Protein backbone atom coordinates (compact mmCIF):
# COMPACT_ATOMS: atom_id res chain seq x y z
CA UNK A 1 0.00 0.00 0.00
CA UNK A 2 1.27 3.56 -0.66
CA UNK A 3 2.63 5.25 2.49
CA UNK A 4 -0.18 7.84 2.49
CA UNK A 5 -3.01 5.40 1.84
CA UNK A 6 -4.41 5.86 5.35
CA UNK A 7 -4.88 9.60 4.77
CA UNK A 8 -8.10 11.05 3.43
CA UNK A 9 -8.02 12.73 0.03
CA UNK A 10 -8.25 16.12 1.73
CA UNK A 11 -5.33 15.29 4.04
CA UNK A 12 -3.30 14.04 1.08
CA UNK A 13 -3.97 17.21 -0.90
CA UNK A 14 -2.99 19.47 1.97
CA UNK A 15 0.12 17.43 2.78
CA UNK A 16 1.15 17.57 -0.86
CA UNK A 17 0.47 21.31 -0.97
CA UNK A 18 2.60 21.90 2.15
CA UNK A 19 5.44 19.78 0.80
CA UNK A 20 5.48 21.61 -2.53
CA UNK A 21 5.15 25.00 -0.83
CA UNK A 22 8.35 24.25 1.11
CA UNK A 23 10.03 23.79 -2.26
CA UNK A 24 8.72 27.16 -3.45
CA UNK A 25 6.02 25.67 -5.68
CA UNK A 26 2.73 27.51 -5.23
CA UNK A 27 -0.55 25.66 -5.86
CA UNK A 28 -3.11 27.87 -4.16
CA UNK A 29 -6.10 26.07 -5.62
CA UNK A 30 -5.12 22.63 -4.42
CA UNK A 31 -6.00 22.81 -0.75
CA UNK A 32 -9.01 25.11 -0.86
CA UNK A 33 -12.25 23.47 0.17
CA UNK A 34 -15.07 25.15 -1.68
CA UNK A 35 -18.79 25.13 -1.15
CA UNK A 36 -20.48 23.89 -4.31
CA UNK A 37 -23.99 23.81 -5.70
CA UNK A 38 -25.05 22.46 -9.06
CA UNK A 39 -27.95 23.64 -11.19
CA UNK A 40 -29.22 21.82 -14.27
CA UNK A 41 -31.15 23.66 -16.96
CA UNK A 42 -34.22 22.05 -18.55
CA UNK A 43 -33.20 20.06 -21.63
CA UNK A 44 -35.65 19.25 -24.43
CA UNK A 45 -35.33 15.64 -25.57
CA UNK A 46 -37.67 13.37 -27.58
CA UNK A 47 -40.39 11.58 -25.62
CA UNK A 48 -39.14 8.31 -27.14
CA UNK A 49 -35.55 8.86 -25.98
CA UNK A 50 -34.25 5.71 -24.27
CA UNK A 51 -37.50 3.80 -24.68
CA UNK A 52 -37.31 0.13 -23.62
CA UNK A 53 -35.65 -2.20 -26.13
CA UNK A 54 -37.96 -4.23 -28.32
CA UNK A 55 -35.54 -7.18 -28.03
CA UNK A 56 -33.89 -7.21 -24.56
CA UNK A 57 -31.96 -10.36 -25.47
CA UNK A 58 -29.60 -8.09 -27.43
CA UNK A 59 -28.05 -7.04 -24.08
CA UNK A 60 -25.10 -9.31 -23.30
CA UNK A 61 -24.62 -10.10 -19.60
CA UNK A 62 -21.23 -11.05 -18.16
CA UNK A 63 -20.99 -11.33 -14.39
CA UNK A 64 -17.37 -11.00 -13.31
CA UNK A 65 -16.06 -14.21 -11.78
CA UNK A 66 -13.64 -12.85 -9.20
CA UNK A 67 -13.23 -16.26 -7.56
CA UNK A 68 -11.51 -17.76 -10.59
CA UNK A 69 -9.48 -14.68 -11.47
CA UNK A 70 -6.29 -13.00 -10.25
CA UNK A 71 -8.54 -11.03 -7.88
CA UNK A 72 -9.85 -14.04 -5.96
CA UNK A 73 -9.75 -11.97 -2.73
CA UNK A 74 -12.98 -10.42 -4.04
CA UNK A 75 -14.61 -13.82 -4.59
CA UNK A 76 -17.78 -12.82 -2.71
CA UNK A 77 -18.03 -9.38 -4.33
CA UNK A 78 -20.38 -8.44 -7.14
CA UNK A 79 -19.66 -6.79 -10.48
CA UNK A 80 -21.35 -7.25 -13.85
CA UNK A 81 -20.71 -6.01 -17.39
CA UNK A 82 -23.65 -5.41 -19.72
CA UNK A 83 -22.97 -4.76 -23.40
CA UNK A 84 -25.24 -3.05 -25.95
CA UNK A 85 -27.46 -1.38 -23.34
CA UNK A 86 -27.49 1.86 -25.33
CA UNK A 87 -26.86 2.51 -29.02
CA UNK A 88 -24.11 4.70 -30.45
CA UNK A 89 -26.66 7.39 -31.31
CA UNK A 90 -28.15 7.34 -27.81
CA UNK A 91 -24.72 7.72 -26.24
CA UNK A 92 -23.89 10.66 -28.49
CA UNK A 93 -27.23 12.28 -27.64
CA UNK A 94 -26.60 11.81 -23.91
CA UNK A 95 -23.31 13.71 -24.15
CA UNK A 96 -25.02 16.54 -26.03
CA UNK A 97 -27.95 16.71 -23.59
CA UNK A 98 -25.55 16.77 -20.63
CA UNK A 99 -23.73 19.72 -22.23
CA UNK A 100 -27.06 21.44 -22.85
CA UNK A 101 -27.92 21.05 -19.16
CA UNK A 102 -25.15 23.54 -18.37
CA UNK A 103 -25.98 25.99 -21.16
CA UNK A 104 -24.14 24.63 -24.20
CA UNK A 105 -25.48 24.29 -27.76
CA UNK A 106 -27.63 27.41 -27.42
CA UNK A 107 -29.64 26.10 -24.44
CA UNK A 108 -29.14 29.34 -22.52
CA UNK A 109 -31.17 30.35 -19.46
CA UNK A 110 -33.77 33.07 -19.97
CA UNK A 111 -33.39 36.29 -17.93
CA UNK A 112 -36.05 36.62 -15.25
CA UNK A 113 -37.58 39.82 -13.94
CA UNK A 114 -36.23 40.91 -10.57
CA UNK A 115 -33.08 38.75 -10.64
CA UNK A 116 -30.67 39.18 -7.76
CA UNK A 117 -26.96 39.74 -8.38
CA UNK A 118 -26.20 36.12 -7.55
CA UNK A 119 -28.95 34.91 -9.92
CA UNK A 120 -27.58 37.12 -12.70
CA UNK A 121 -24.07 35.74 -12.12
CA UNK A 122 -25.42 32.19 -12.14
CA UNK A 123 -27.29 32.80 -15.40
CA UNK A 124 -24.24 34.30 -17.08
CA UNK A 125 -22.15 31.31 -16.02
CA UNK A 126 -24.67 29.06 -17.82
CA UNK A 127 -24.73 31.17 -21.00
CA UNK A 128 -22.55 29.83 -23.83
CA UNK A 129 -20.08 28.23 -21.39
CA UNK A 130 -16.48 27.58 -22.33
CA UNK A 131 -15.69 24.03 -23.51
CA UNK A 132 -19.42 23.23 -23.64
CA UNK A 133 -19.65 23.42 -19.86
CA UNK A 134 -16.99 20.85 -18.93
CA UNK A 135 -15.13 21.82 -15.75
CA UNK A 136 -12.44 20.12 -13.63
CA UNK A 137 -13.89 17.32 -11.52
CA UNK A 138 -13.67 17.97 -7.79
CA UNK A 139 -13.48 15.48 -4.93
CA UNK A 140 -16.12 15.38 -2.21
CA UNK A 141 -15.02 16.85 1.13
CA UNK A 142 -18.38 16.67 2.93
CA UNK A 143 -21.94 17.52 1.95
CA UNK A 144 -21.88 20.41 -0.54
CA UNK A 145 -18.12 20.86 -0.08
CA UNK A 146 -15.48 19.79 -2.58
CA UNK A 147 -11.77 20.11 -3.21
CA UNK A 148 -9.60 20.10 -6.31
CA UNK A 149 -7.04 17.29 -6.03
CA UNK A 150 -5.60 16.73 -9.50
CA UNK A 151 -2.83 14.46 -8.20
CA UNK A 152 -5.62 12.03 -7.39
CA UNK A 153 -8.51 12.84 -9.71
CA UNK A 154 -7.76 14.55 -13.01
CA UNK A 155 -10.68 14.85 -15.41
CA UNK A 156 -13.53 17.15 -16.44
CA UNK A 157 -17.13 16.76 -15.35
CA UNK A 158 -20.70 17.87 -15.94
CA UNK A 159 -23.34 17.13 -13.31
CA UNK A 160 -26.82 16.71 -14.78
CA UNK A 161 -29.68 16.21 -12.34
CA UNK A 162 -32.43 14.57 -14.39
CA UNK A 163 -34.53 11.90 -12.74
CA UNK A 164 -36.52 10.79 -15.78
CA UNK A 165 -33.46 10.13 -17.95
CA UNK A 166 -31.77 8.28 -15.07
CA UNK A 167 -34.91 6.18 -14.64
CA UNK A 168 -35.00 5.30 -18.34
CA UNK A 169 -31.38 4.18 -18.27
CA UNK A 170 -32.14 1.98 -15.29
CA UNK A 171 -35.17 0.47 -17.03
CA UNK A 172 -32.85 -0.56 -19.87
CA UNK A 173 -30.55 -2.27 -17.38
CA UNK A 174 -33.50 -4.06 -15.80
CA UNK A 175 -34.36 -5.54 -19.21
CA UNK A 176 -31.12 -7.55 -19.17
CA UNK A 177 -31.43 -11.18 -18.12
CA UNK A 178 -31.31 -11.67 -14.35
CA UNK A 179 -30.82 -8.02 -13.42
CA UNK A 180 -34.31 -7.31 -12.05
CA UNK A 181 -34.14 -10.40 -9.85
CA UNK A 182 -30.67 -9.62 -8.53
CA UNK A 183 -31.01 -5.88 -7.84
CA UNK A 184 -34.64 -5.75 -6.69
CA UNK A 185 -34.12 -6.66 -3.02
CA UNK A 186 -31.01 -6.95 -0.86
CA UNK A 187 -31.81 -9.69 1.60
CA UNK A 188 -29.95 -12.84 2.60
CA UNK A 189 -26.37 -14.07 2.87
CA UNK A 190 -25.62 -13.34 -0.80
CA UNK A 191 -25.80 -9.60 -0.11
CA UNK A 192 -23.72 -9.47 3.10
CA UNK A 193 -20.60 -8.30 1.18
CA UNK A 194 -22.73 -5.54 -0.37
CA UNK A 195 -24.57 -4.09 2.64
CA UNK A 196 -22.46 -5.40 5.53
CA UNK A 197 -23.11 -8.12 8.07
CA UNK A 198 -24.59 -5.87 10.77
CA UNK A 199 -27.47 -4.84 8.52
CA UNK A 200 -28.31 -8.46 7.84
CA UNK A 201 -28.12 -9.41 11.50
CA UNK A 202 -30.61 -6.65 12.28
CA UNK A 203 -32.97 -8.18 9.75
CA UNK A 204 -32.98 -5.14 7.48
CA UNK A 205 -34.37 -5.58 3.99
CA UNK A 206 -33.40 -3.07 1.32
CA UNK A 207 -35.44 -2.55 -1.84
CA UNK A 208 -34.39 -0.64 -4.93
CA UNK A 209 -36.21 2.67 -5.35
CA UNK A 210 -38.78 3.13 -8.10
CA UNK A 211 -36.39 5.37 -10.00
CA UNK A 212 -33.45 3.04 -9.46
CA UNK A 213 -30.59 5.34 -10.38
CA UNK A 214 -29.71 8.47 -8.51
CA UNK A 215 -30.93 11.43 -10.57
CA UNK A 216 -27.47 12.98 -10.14
CA UNK A 217 -25.67 11.80 -13.25
CA UNK A 218 -21.96 12.68 -13.35
CA UNK A 219 -20.71 12.87 -16.91
CA UNK A 220 -16.92 12.51 -17.03
CA UNK A 221 -14.47 13.47 -19.74
CA UNK A 222 -10.86 12.28 -19.69
CA UNK A 223 -8.23 13.56 -22.13
CA UNK A 224 -4.65 12.36 -22.66
CA UNK A 225 -2.77 12.09 -19.36
CA UNK A 226 -5.90 12.21 -17.21
CA UNK A 227 -6.92 9.55 -14.68
CA UNK A 228 -8.64 8.70 -11.39
CA UNK A 229 -6.34 7.00 -8.88
CA UNK A 230 -7.21 3.92 -6.80
CA UNK A 231 -10.20 4.31 -4.49
CA UNK A 232 -13.35 2.66 -3.20
CA UNK A 233 -16.64 4.43 -3.84
CA UNK A 234 -18.44 5.80 -0.82
CA UNK A 235 -22.18 5.55 -0.38
CA UNK A 236 -24.46 8.34 -1.56
CA UNK A 237 -27.08 9.13 1.07
CA UNK A 238 -30.18 11.27 0.74
CA UNK A 239 -30.47 14.30 2.99
CA UNK A 240 -33.39 12.76 4.88
CA UNK A 241 -31.51 9.50 5.37
CA UNK A 242 -34.26 7.40 3.79
CA UNK A 243 -32.27 6.14 0.81
CA UNK A 244 -28.65 5.25 0.18
CA UNK A 245 -26.59 3.62 -2.52
CA UNK A 246 -24.89 0.23 -2.53
CA UNK A 247 -23.79 -0.05 -6.18
CA UNK A 248 -22.06 2.21 -8.69
CA UNK A 249 -23.09 2.29 -12.34
CA UNK A 250 -20.71 3.34 -15.11
CA UNK A 251 -22.08 3.89 -18.62
CA UNK A 252 -19.38 4.11 -21.29
CA UNK A 253 -20.24 6.59 -24.04
CA UNK A 254 -17.53 5.88 -26.62
CA UNK A 255 -15.32 3.06 -27.85
CA UNK A 256 -11.67 2.40 -27.03
CA UNK A 257 -8.91 1.03 -29.23
CA UNK A 258 -8.76 -1.98 -26.93
CA UNK A 259 -12.30 -3.18 -27.71
CA UNK A 260 -11.96 -2.26 -31.38
CA UNK A 261 -8.77 -4.31 -31.62
CA UNK A 262 -6.75 -1.51 -33.22
CA UNK A 263 -3.03 -1.80 -32.39
CA UNK A 264 -1.06 1.37 -31.70
CA UNK A 265 0.67 2.63 -34.82
CA UNK A 266 -1.48 0.55 -37.19
CA UNK A 267 -3.09 2.01 -40.30
CA UNK A 268 -6.41 2.43 -38.47
CA UNK A 269 -4.88 4.15 -35.45
CA UNK A 270 -5.32 7.91 -34.97
CA UNK A 271 -4.63 10.57 -32.36
CA UNK A 272 -8.38 10.96 -31.82
CA UNK A 273 -8.93 7.29 -31.00
CA UNK A 274 -9.39 6.57 -27.30
CA UNK A 275 -6.57 4.41 -26.03
CA UNK A 276 -6.28 3.49 -22.36
CA UNK A 277 -8.89 4.69 -19.88
CA UNK A 278 -9.99 1.30 -18.56
CA UNK A 279 -11.86 0.96 -15.30
CA UNK A 280 -9.40 -1.21 -13.39
CA UNK A 281 -10.08 -3.36 -10.34
CA UNK A 282 -6.99 -3.78 -8.14
CA UNK A 283 -5.94 -6.28 -5.54
CA UNK A 284 -5.52 -4.65 -2.13
CA UNK A 285 -1.72 -4.71 -2.42
CA UNK A 286 -1.88 -3.49 -6.05
CA UNK A 287 -0.15 -6.65 -7.26
CA UNK A 288 -2.91 -7.75 -9.65
CA UNK A 289 -5.47 -5.99 -11.81
CA UNK A 290 -8.47 -6.55 -14.03
CA UNK A 291 -9.38 -4.07 -16.78
CA UNK A 292 -12.87 -3.24 -18.04
CA UNK A 293 -12.29 -1.33 -21.27
CA UNK A 294 -14.59 1.44 -22.52
CA UNK A 295 -17.09 0.26 -25.12
CA UNK A 296 -19.92 2.38 -26.41
CA UNK A 297 -23.21 1.47 -24.73
CA UNK A 298 -21.49 -0.75 -22.15
CA UNK A 299 -22.63 -0.63 -18.51
CA UNK A 300 -20.48 -1.72 -15.57
CA UNK A 301 -22.20 -2.13 -12.19
CA UNK A 302 -20.28 -3.03 -9.04
CA UNK A 303 -20.76 -2.93 -5.30
CA UNK A 304 -19.38 0.12 -3.52
CA UNK A 305 -17.97 -1.71 -0.50
CA UNK A 306 -14.51 -3.29 -0.73
CA UNK A 307 -13.83 -3.10 -4.48
CA UNK A 308 -10.67 -1.08 -5.01
CA UNK A 309 -10.62 0.41 -8.50
CA UNK A 310 -9.28 3.25 -10.62
CA UNK A 311 -9.77 5.07 -13.89
CA UNK A 312 -6.67 4.16 -15.90
CA UNK A 313 -4.75 6.95 -17.59
CA UNK A 314 -5.95 7.94 -21.05
CA UNK A 315 -3.07 7.64 -23.52
CA UNK A 316 -4.77 9.26 -26.51
CA UNK A 317 -8.18 10.48 -27.58
CA UNK A 318 -11.01 11.29 -25.18
CA UNK A 319 -12.97 9.05 -22.84
CA UNK A 320 -16.63 9.85 -22.05
CA UNK A 321 -18.55 8.09 -19.30
CA UNK A 322 -21.54 8.65 -17.05
CA UNK A 323 -21.48 7.56 -13.41
CA UNK A 324 -24.41 7.25 -11.03
CA UNK A 325 -25.54 5.26 -8.00
CA UNK A 326 -28.16 2.57 -7.47
CA UNK A 327 -30.42 3.80 -4.66
CA UNK A 328 -32.14 1.68 -2.01
CA UNK A 329 -34.54 2.29 0.83
CA UNK A 330 -36.08 0.12 3.51
CA UNK A 331 -38.98 -2.00 2.36
CA UNK A 332 -41.62 0.65 3.14
CA UNK A 333 -39.53 3.74 2.24
CA UNK A 334 -40.31 6.05 -0.68
CA UNK A 335 -37.55 7.55 -2.76
CA UNK A 336 -36.19 10.97 -1.87
CA UNK A 337 -32.69 11.94 -2.87
CA UNK A 338 -30.40 14.77 -1.89
CA UNK A 339 -27.92 16.88 -3.81
CA UNK A 340 -24.45 15.70 -2.89
CA UNK A 341 -21.97 13.87 -5.05
CA UNK A 342 -20.98 10.47 -3.70
CA UNK A 343 -18.08 10.42 -1.26
CA UNK A 344 -14.87 8.80 -2.46
CA UNK A 345 -12.73 6.88 0.03
CA UNK A 346 -9.06 6.55 -0.92
CA UNK A 347 -7.93 2.98 -0.39
CA UNK A 348 -10.60 2.43 2.24
CA UNK A 349 -11.11 -1.26 1.63
CA UNK A 350 -13.23 -2.92 4.29
CA UNK A 351 -12.01 -6.49 4.30
C-alpha positions in Angstrom: 0.0 0.0 0.0 1.3 3.6 -0.7 2.6 5.2 2.5 -0.2 7.8 2.5 -3.0 5.4 1.8 -4.4 5.9 5.3 -4.9 9.6 4.8 -8.1 11.0 3.4 -8.0 12.7 0.0 -8.2 16.1 1.7 -5.3 15.3 4.0 -3.3 14.0 1.1 -4.0 17.2 -0.9 -3.0 19.5 2.0 0.1 17.4 2.8 1.2 17.6 -0.9 0.5 21.3 -1.0 2.6 21.9 2.1 5.4 19.8 0.8 5.5 21.6 -2.5 5.2 25.0 -0.8 8.4 24.2 1.1 10.0 23.8 -2.3 8.7 27.2 -3.4 6.0 25.7 -5.7 2.7 27.5 -5.2 -0.5 25.7 -5.9 -3.1 27.9 -4.2 -6.1 26.1 -5.6 -5.1 22.6 -4.4 -6.0 22.8 -0.8 -9.0 25.1 -0.9 -12.2 23.5 0.2 -15.1 25.2 -1.7 -18.8 25.1 -1.1 -20.5 23.9 -4.3 -24.0 23.8 -5.7 -25.0 22.5 -9.1 -27.9 23.6 -11.2 -29.2 21.8 -14.3 -31.1 23.7 -17.0 -34.2 22.0 -18.6 -33.2 20.1 -21.6 -35.7 19.2 -24.4 -35.3 15.6 -25.6 -37.7 13.4 -27.6 -40.4 11.6 -25.6 -39.1 8.3 -27.1 -35.6 8.9 -26.0 -34.2 5.7 -24.3 -37.5 3.8 -24.7 -37.3 0.1 -23.6 -35.6 -2.2 -26.1 -38.0 -4.2 -28.3 -35.5 -7.2 -28.0 -33.9 -7.2 -24.6 -32.0 -10.4 -25.5 -29.6 -8.1 -27.4 -28.1 -7.0 -24.1 -25.1 -9.3 -23.3 -24.6 -10.1 -19.6 -21.2 -11.0 -18.2 -21.0 -11.3 -14.4 -17.4 -11.0 -13.3 -16.1 -14.2 -11.8 -13.6 -12.8 -9.2 -13.2 -16.3 -7.6 -11.5 -17.8 -10.6 -9.5 -14.7 -11.5 -6.3 -13.0 -10.3 -8.5 -11.0 -7.9 -9.9 -14.0 -6.0 -9.7 -12.0 -2.7 -13.0 -10.4 -4.0 -14.6 -13.8 -4.6 -17.8 -12.8 -2.7 -18.0 -9.4 -4.3 -20.4 -8.4 -7.1 -19.7 -6.8 -10.5 -21.3 -7.2 -13.8 -20.7 -6.0 -17.4 -23.7 -5.4 -19.7 -23.0 -4.8 -23.4 -25.2 -3.0 -25.9 -27.5 -1.4 -23.3 -27.5 1.9 -25.3 -26.9 2.5 -29.0 -24.1 4.7 -30.4 -26.7 7.4 -31.3 -28.2 7.3 -27.8 -24.7 7.7 -26.2 -23.9 10.7 -28.5 -27.2 12.3 -27.6 -26.6 11.8 -23.9 -23.3 13.7 -24.1 -25.0 16.5 -26.0 -27.9 16.7 -23.6 -25.5 16.8 -20.6 -23.7 19.7 -22.2 -27.1 21.4 -22.8 -27.9 21.0 -19.2 -25.2 23.5 -18.4 -26.0 26.0 -21.2 -24.1 24.6 -24.2 -25.5 24.3 -27.8 -27.6 27.4 -27.4 -29.6 26.1 -24.4 -29.1 29.3 -22.5 -31.2 30.4 -19.5 -33.8 33.1 -20.0 -33.4 36.3 -17.9 -36.0 36.6 -15.3 -37.6 39.8 -13.9 -36.2 40.9 -10.6 -33.1 38.8 -10.6 -30.7 39.2 -7.8 -27.0 39.7 -8.4 -26.2 36.1 -7.6 -28.9 34.9 -9.9 -27.6 37.1 -12.7 -24.1 35.7 -12.1 -25.4 32.2 -12.1 -27.3 32.8 -15.4 -24.2 34.3 -17.1 -22.2 31.3 -16.0 -24.7 29.1 -17.8 -24.7 31.2 -21.0 -22.5 29.8 -23.8 -20.1 28.2 -21.4 -16.5 27.6 -22.3 -15.7 24.0 -23.5 -19.4 23.2 -23.6 -19.6 23.4 -19.9 -17.0 20.9 -18.9 -15.1 21.8 -15.7 -12.4 20.1 -13.6 -13.9 17.3 -11.5 -13.7 18.0 -7.8 -13.5 15.5 -4.9 -16.1 15.4 -2.2 -15.0 16.8 1.1 -18.4 16.7 2.9 -21.9 17.5 2.0 -21.9 20.4 -0.5 -18.1 20.9 -0.1 -15.5 19.8 -2.6 -11.8 20.1 -3.2 -9.6 20.1 -6.3 -7.0 17.3 -6.0 -5.6 16.7 -9.5 -2.8 14.5 -8.2 -5.6 12.0 -7.4 -8.5 12.8 -9.7 -7.8 14.6 -13.0 -10.7 14.9 -15.4 -13.5 17.2 -16.4 -17.1 16.8 -15.4 -20.7 17.9 -15.9 -23.3 17.1 -13.3 -26.8 16.7 -14.8 -29.7 16.2 -12.3 -32.4 14.6 -14.4 -34.5 11.9 -12.7 -36.5 10.8 -15.8 -33.5 10.1 -17.9 -31.8 8.3 -15.1 -34.9 6.2 -14.6 -35.0 5.3 -18.3 -31.4 4.2 -18.3 -32.1 2.0 -15.3 -35.2 0.5 -17.0 -32.8 -0.6 -19.9 -30.6 -2.3 -17.4 -33.5 -4.1 -15.8 -34.4 -5.5 -19.2 -31.1 -7.5 -19.2 -31.4 -11.2 -18.1 -31.3 -11.7 -14.4 -30.8 -8.0 -13.4 -34.3 -7.3 -12.1 -34.1 -10.4 -9.8 -30.7 -9.6 -8.5 -31.0 -5.9 -7.8 -34.6 -5.8 -6.7 -34.1 -6.7 -3.0 -31.0 -6.9 -0.9 -31.8 -9.7 1.6 -29.9 -12.8 2.6 -26.4 -14.1 2.9 -25.6 -13.3 -0.8 -25.8 -9.6 -0.1 -23.7 -9.5 3.1 -20.6 -8.3 1.2 -22.7 -5.5 -0.4 -24.6 -4.1 2.6 -22.5 -5.4 5.5 -23.1 -8.1 8.1 -24.6 -5.9 10.8 -27.5 -4.8 8.5 -28.3 -8.5 7.8 -28.1 -9.4 11.5 -30.6 -6.6 12.3 -33.0 -8.2 9.7 -33.0 -5.1 7.5 -34.4 -5.6 4.0 -33.4 -3.1 1.3 -35.4 -2.5 -1.8 -34.4 -0.6 -4.9 -36.2 2.7 -5.3 -38.8 3.1 -8.1 -36.4 5.4 -10.0 -33.5 3.0 -9.5 -30.6 5.3 -10.4 -29.7 8.5 -8.5 -30.9 11.4 -10.6 -27.5 13.0 -10.1 -25.7 11.8 -13.3 -22.0 12.7 -13.3 -20.7 12.9 -16.9 -16.9 12.5 -17.0 -14.5 13.5 -19.7 -10.9 12.3 -19.7 -8.2 13.6 -22.1 -4.7 12.4 -22.7 -2.8 12.1 -19.4 -5.9 12.2 -17.2 -6.9 9.6 -14.7 -8.6 8.7 -11.4 -6.3 7.0 -8.9 -7.2 3.9 -6.8 -10.2 4.3 -4.5 -13.3 2.7 -3.2 -16.6 4.4 -3.8 -18.4 5.8 -0.8 -22.2 5.6 -0.4 -24.5 8.3 -1.6 -27.1 9.1 1.1 -30.2 11.3 0.7 -30.5 14.3 3.0 -33.4 12.8 4.9 -31.5 9.5 5.4 -34.3 7.4 3.8 -32.3 6.1 0.8 -28.7 5.2 0.2 -26.6 3.6 -2.5 -24.9 0.2 -2.5 -23.8 0.0 -6.2 -22.1 2.2 -8.7 -23.1 2.3 -12.3 -20.7 3.3 -15.1 -22.1 3.9 -18.6 -19.4 4.1 -21.3 -20.2 6.6 -24.0 -17.5 5.9 -26.6 -15.3 3.1 -27.9 -11.7 2.4 -27.0 -8.9 1.0 -29.2 -8.8 -2.0 -26.9 -12.3 -3.2 -27.7 -12.0 -2.3 -31.4 -8.8 -4.3 -31.6 -6.7 -1.5 -33.2 -3.0 -1.8 -32.4 -1.1 1.4 -31.7 0.7 2.6 -34.8 -1.5 0.6 -37.2 -3.1 2.0 -40.3 -6.4 2.4 -38.5 -4.9 4.2 -35.5 -5.3 7.9 -35.0 -4.6 10.6 -32.4 -8.4 11.0 -31.8 -8.9 7.3 -31.0 -9.4 6.6 -27.3 -6.6 4.4 -26.0 -6.3 3.5 -22.4 -8.9 4.7 -19.9 -10.0 1.3 -18.6 -11.9 1.0 -15.3 -9.4 -1.2 -13.4 -10.1 -3.4 -10.3 -7.0 -3.8 -8.1 -5.9 -6.3 -5.5 -5.5 -4.7 -2.1 -1.7 -4.7 -2.4 -1.9 -3.5 -6.1 -0.1 -6.6 -7.3 -2.9 -7.7 -9.7 -5.5 -6.0 -11.8 -8.5 -6.6 -14.0 -9.4 -4.1 -16.8 -12.9 -3.2 -18.0 -12.3 -1.3 -21.3 -14.6 1.4 -22.5 -17.1 0.3 -25.1 -19.9 2.4 -26.4 -23.2 1.5 -24.7 -21.5 -0.7 -22.1 -22.6 -0.6 -18.5 -20.5 -1.7 -15.6 -22.2 -2.1 -12.2 -20.3 -3.0 -9.0 -20.8 -2.9 -5.3 -19.4 0.1 -3.5 -18.0 -1.7 -0.5 -14.5 -3.3 -0.7 -13.8 -3.1 -4.5 -10.7 -1.1 -5.0 -10.6 0.4 -8.5 -9.3 3.3 -10.6 -9.8 5.1 -13.9 -6.7 4.2 -15.9 -4.7 7.0 -17.6 -6.0 7.9 -21.1 -3.1 7.6 -23.5 -4.8 9.3 -26.5 -8.2 10.5 -27.6 -11.0 11.3 -25.2 -13.0 9.1 -22.8 -16.6 9.8 -22.1 -18.6 8.1 -19.3 -21.5 8.6 -17.0 -21.5 7.6 -13.4 -24.4 7.2 -11.0 -25.5 5.3 -8.0 -28.2 2.6 -7.5 -30.4 3.8 -4.7 -32.1 1.7 -2.0 -34.5 2.3 0.8 -36.1 0.1 3.5 -39.0 -2.0 2.4 -41.6 0.6 3.1 -39.5 3.7 2.2 -40.3 6.1 -0.7 -37.5 7.6 -2.8 -36.2 11.0 -1.9 -32.7 11.9 -2.9 -30.4 14.8 -1.9 -27.9 16.9 -3.8 -24.5 15.7 -2.9 -22.0 13.9 -5.1 -21.0 10.5 -3.7 -18.1 10.4 -1.3 -14.9 8.8 -2.5 -12.7 6.9 0.0 -9.1 6.6 -0.9 -7.9 3.0 -0.4 -10.6 2.4 2.2 -11.1 -1.3 1.6 -13.2 -2.9 4.3 -12.0 -6.5 4.3 
